[in-house]
Amino acid sequence: MKIRKIYLSLLSVALLWLSACENDEYDGLTDPDPIPSAAITFPQSVESNGVARIEDNAYIIKQNSIAAGQISVQIKVPEGRTIQELTRVTGQRFKNGTPVAPNFSPALPSGATAAANQVPNAAISRNSAGNLPNTITGAPGNMVTYTISTTDFPAVLTDAEMPTVAVGDVIRLFFRVRVDNTEQEQRAIEVRVYITG
């Protein structure tokens, strides 16, 4: 009888503990940003080993954008899901120095020279207001393309210290996507386009 009471007590404690372990990624208080209802991926970030390059919670895309005349980012959701629109695009450009293969991981400037090496000068986050057009091609569809012309570069990504796009620059983008026919936008996802030429 005593063993049964101990067993039931331990079982009750375990159930209480498990019920307290909720997914608090979205609790309405500490992180009110919507959790993605569909997996959003960026096919261009996939390396030769078939795995997407993700560092610092950002997808990394290496791209020969100057020669192509544009920065191009493909955004994809699984088959059967549909990207309706980009509700917000926030961008920033920063200098990353000379890349040393195989490490192309772009790191944000910091310290006293940060402002001179990024545009806009203040660092952005996933909650920053949109500052770029949100026009895409291919919507509605399960894969769309977002482009920025490098010959007619957006004014918000240039200043006196960084007037033109150069090799080694990184275009940091936060995309908010509306999937299917819901009104809810997905949590902002960061992409860093590393300009290789």
Secondary structure by P-SEA (a helix, b strand, c coil): caaaaaaaaaaaaaaaaaaacccccccccccccccccbbbbbcccccccccccccccbbbbbcccccccbbbbbbbccccccccccccccbbbbbbccccccccccccccccccccccccccccccccccccccccccccccbbbbbbbcccccccccccccccccccbbbbbbbbbbcccccccccbbbbbbbbcc
